[in-house]
Amino acid sequence: MKIAILRWSDRRQYGRVQIAHCTHYRCPEIPLAIEEALRLIEQVAPRHYQRVQLHLRYISDTARFDAAYYDNESQTCHINFDVFPKEWLTLEPDHFEWYLVQLAGTIVHEATHARLHANGFAYTNVDRVQHERICHAEEMRFYRKVPGTYYDPAEDMVQPFNPENWLPSWNRTPQEKRELLRKELRRLWEELKVALRE
Ligand SMILES: [Zn+2]
């Protein structure tokens, strides 16, 4: 289902990664922001950029209940633009920089999940803390490489690893997941109807 939406969506390409714009139809700036984040990774962290290009097939604006997640089946980094701004072009330069670096760091984090999966490490209840620790460390390593203009990402964005941040996602019951998925599909459908009318 998700792969069908990704294939159908409005897409642009950066390297071999497809940027899929599936939701928030009135916000054409979202794919531009993702492209800009990829450019930042390419400029400041070539090893991370290589990882993104090697292990992610799509970057899409389709995460809804967590800030971001990686889906093995479609090799997609899903990002939640209810967490990130949707109108990037009107952001003040300092806000633009803050969110752009955060967005790029999120992509690096999810690309590290993709690499772990490709190397045969499954994301299980037993190993998930270790997975998140590794991905968090890579995200922080990326922030240390970014020369900020308004911020010092090495000072302002580097956070210690705290597995409790993942508890809301890990503790969701199957019933809660189903309900969230139903809401997500309903919202996608409503947005699709609006897009088809416009
Ligand atoms: Zn993660």
Residues whose N, C-alpha, C, O or C-beta is under 5 A from the ligand:
A	BS01	ZN	E132 C135
